[in-house]
């Protein structure tokens, strides 16, 4: 892959098949058209860090679509390829699927992976970033009782005895985007309207 424009220069058959494409079909495609990171612009930032020499390698969670339109989650790893002089000539990209495919984003996430309403996701993000009930109520235009009710529902749903355990359990279930502060619930874990 070309690090300058994120264009696929070549691919092995297994990589191309992930997207239902042949080796000739995938050549010339933009990696950003094939993969979507949990955090917008994150892949571009990671590749920019590789190109500038700030990083030698990265791994990022992404989603993609195969030829049947099934969404899949994966981890993409990018590694800079350098000449002996240190100049970067390209990037090797490895793709490892991490979850079963889904027809579309509205289908339920596989077992053990909760999906939250948009409001519950905002409450969980606030709890994870250390906001108090009063702060959450003010920011989300809810009453304190409304926040406590939603937190209580999530405590039961996640089988957690308190707020720190709720955050730990949500993190263990992969609810949050990796490497982001303040914490953000992954879009695939939020119900679409």
C-alpha positions as CSV (number, residue, x, y, z in Angstrom):
1,X,0.0,0.0,0.0
2,X,1.1,3.5,-0.7
3,X,1.4,5.5,2.6
4,X,0.9,8.8,0.8
5,X,-2.6,8.3,-0.6
6,X,-3.6,5.0,1.2
7,X,-4.0,3.3,-2.2
8,X,-3.7,-0.5,-2.4
9,X,-0.8,-1.3,-4.7
10,X,-1.0,-5.0,-4.4
11,X,-2.7,-7.6,-2.2
12,X,-2.6,-11.3,-1.6
13,X,-5.7,-13.3,-2.6
14,X,-6.8,-13.8,1.1
15,X,-6.8,-10.0,1.7
16,X,-8.8,-9.3,-1.4
17,X,-11.3,-12.1,-0.6
18,X,-12.1,-10.4,2.7
19,X,-13.9,-7.8,0.6
20,X,-15.2,-10.2,-2.1
21,X,-12.7,-8.8,-4.6
22,X,-10.0,-10.3,-6.8
23,X,-6.3,-9.2,-6.7
24,X,-6.7,-7.1,-9.8
25,X,-10.0,-5.5,-8.5
26,X,-8.6,-4.4,-5.2
27,X,-5.5,-2.8,-6.7
28,X,-6.0,0.9,-6.9
29,X,-8.7,1.0,-4.2
30,X,-8.4,3.4,-1.3
31,X,-8.1,1.6,2.0
32,X,-10.4,4.2,3.5
33,X,-13.1,3.0,1.1
34,X,-12.7,-0.6,2.3
35,X,-12.4,-0.1,6.0
36,X,-14.0,2.2,8.5
37,X,-12.4,2.9,11.9
38,X,-14.4,3.2,15.1
39,X,-13.0,6.8,15.4
40,X,-13.4,8.9,12.3
41,X,-10.1,9.9,10.7
42,X,-8.2,7.5,13.0
43,X,-6.8,5.4,10.2
44,X,-5.5,8.5,8.4
45,X,-3.8,9.7,11.6
46,X,-2.2,6.2,12.1
47,X,-0.9,6.1,8.5
48,X,0.4,9.7,8.8
49,X,2.4,8.7,11.9
50,X,3.8,5.7,10.0
51,X,4.7,7.9,7.0
52,X,6.4,10.5,9.2
53,X,8.4,7.9,11.0
54,X,6.7,8.6,14.4
55,X,5.5,5.0,14.5
56,X,6.8,1.8,13.0
57,X,3.5,-0.1,13.4
58,X,-0.1,0.3,14.6
59,X,-3.2,-1.8,15.2
60,X,-6.7,-0.4,15.0
61,X,-10.2,-1.8,15.2
62,X,-12.2,-1.3,12.0
63,X,-15.3,-2.5,10.2
64,X,-15.6,-3.5,6.5
65,X,-18.1,-5.1,4.1
66,X,-17.7,-8.2,2.1
67,X,-19.2,-8.8,-1.4
68,X,-22.5,-9.9,0.0
69,X,-22.9,-6.7,2.0
70,X,-22.2,-8.3,5.3
71,X,-20.5,-6.1,7.8
72,X,-17.5,-7.5,9.7
73,X,-15.3,-6.3,12.5
74,X,-11.6,-6.7,12.3
75,X,-8.2,-5.5,13.5
76,X,-6.0,-3.9,10.9
77,X,-2.3,-3.8,11.5
78,X,-0.1,-1.4,9.5
79,X,3.7,-1.8,9.4
80,X,6.0,0.6,7.6
81,X,8.3,-0.8,4.9
82,X,11.7,1.0,4.8
83,X,14.7,1.1,2.5
84,X,18.1,0.6,4.2
85,X,18.4,4.4,4.2
86,X,15.3,4.6,6.4
87,X,13.0,6.0,3.7
88,X,9.5,4.6,3.8
89,X,8.5,2.9,0.6
90,X,5.1,1.5,1.6
91,X,3.0,-0.1,4.2
92,X,2.1,-3.7,4.7
93,X,-1.5,-4.1,6.0
94,X,-2.7,-7.2,7.8
95,X,-6.4,-7.8,8.4
96,X,-7.7,-10.1,11.1
97,X,-11.5,-10.6,11.5
98,X,-12.6,-10.4,15.1
99,X,-16.3,-11.1,14.9
100,X,-18.9,-12.8,12.9
101,X,-20.4,-10.9,9.9
102,X,-23.7,-9.1,10.1
103,X,-26.1,-8.2,7.3
104,X,-26.2,-4.6,8.3
105,X,-25.6,-2.4,11.3
106,X,-29.2,-2.8,12.6
107,X,-28.7,-6.5,13.2
108,X,-27.9,-7.5,16.8
109,X,-24.3,-7.7,17.8
110,X,-23.3,-11.3,18.6
111,X,-24.0,-12.7,22.1
112,X,-22.2,-11.1,25.0
113,X,-22.0,-7.7,23.3
114,X,-24.6,-5.3,24.5
115,X,-26.2,-2.6,22.3
116,X,-27.2,0.6,24.0
117,X,-29.6,3.4,23.2
118,X,-27.8,6.6,22.2
119,X,-28.8,8.2,25.5
120,X,-27.5,5.2,27.5
121,X,-24.3,5.3,25.5
122,X,-23.8,9.0,26.5
123,X,-24.5,8.2,30.2
124,X,-22.0,5.3,30.1
125,X,-19.4,7.6,28.4
126,X,-20.0,10.2,31.2
127,X,-19.6,7.6,33.9
128,X,-16.5,6.3,32.3
129,X,-14.9,9.8,32.2
130,X,-15.7,10.4,35.8
131,X,-18.7,12.8,35.6
132,X,-21.0,13.0,38.6
133,X,-24.7,12.5,38.5
134,X,-25.2,16.2,38.6
135,X,-22.8,16.9,35.8
136,X,-24.4,14.2,33.6
137,X,-27.9,15.5,34.4
138,X,-26.8,19.1,33.4
139,X,-25.1,18.0,30.2
140,X,-27.8,15.6,29.0
141,X,-30.7,17.8,30.1
142,X,-32.1,15.1,32.4
143,X,-33.0,15.0,36.1
144,X,-30.7,13.5,38.6
145,X,-33.2,10.8,39.1
146,X,-33.3,10.1,35.3
147,X,-29.5,9.7,35.3
148,X,-29.6,7.4,38.4
149,X,-32.3,5.3,36.8
150,X,-30.3,4.8,33.6
151,X,-27.1,4.0,35.6
152,X,-29.1,1.6,37.7
153,X,-30.5,-0.1,34.6
154,X,-27.0,-0.5,33.2
155,X,-25.6,-1.8,36.5
156,X,-28.2,-4.6,36.4
157,X,-27.7,-5.2,32.7
158,X,-23.9,-5.5,33.0
159,X,-24.2,-7.3,36.4
160,X,-22.0,-4.7,38.1
161,X,-22.2,-3.7,41.7
162,X,-21.1,-0.1,41.3
163,X,-20.0,2.5,38.7
164,X,-16.3,1.5,38.5
165,X,-17.3,-2.1,38.0
166,X,-19.7,-1.0,35.3
167,X,-17.0,0.8,33.4
168,X,-14.6,-2.1,33.8
169,X,-17.3,-4.6,32.6
170,X,-18.1,-2.4,29.6
171,X,-14.5,-2.1,28.8
172,X,-14.0,-5.9,29.0
173,X,-16.9,-6.4,26.6
174,X,-15.3,-4.1,24.1
175,X,-17.8,-1.3,24.3
176,X,-15.4,1.6,24.1
177,X,-13.2,2.7,21.2
178,X,-9.6,2.0,22.1
179,X,-7.1,4.8,22.8
180,X,-9.6,7.6,23.0
181,X,-10.2,10.1,25.8
182,X,-12.8,11.0,26.8
183,X,-14.2,7.4,26.4
184,X,-16.6,6.8,23.5
185,X,-18.9,3.9,23.0
186,X,-18.3,2.2,19.6
187,X,-20.9,3.1,17.0
188,X,-21.7,-0.5,16.4
189,X,-22.7,-0.8,20.1
190,X,-25.3,2.0,19.8
191,X,-28.8,1.3,18.4
192,X,-29.5,3.2,15.2
193,X,-32.9,5.1,15.1
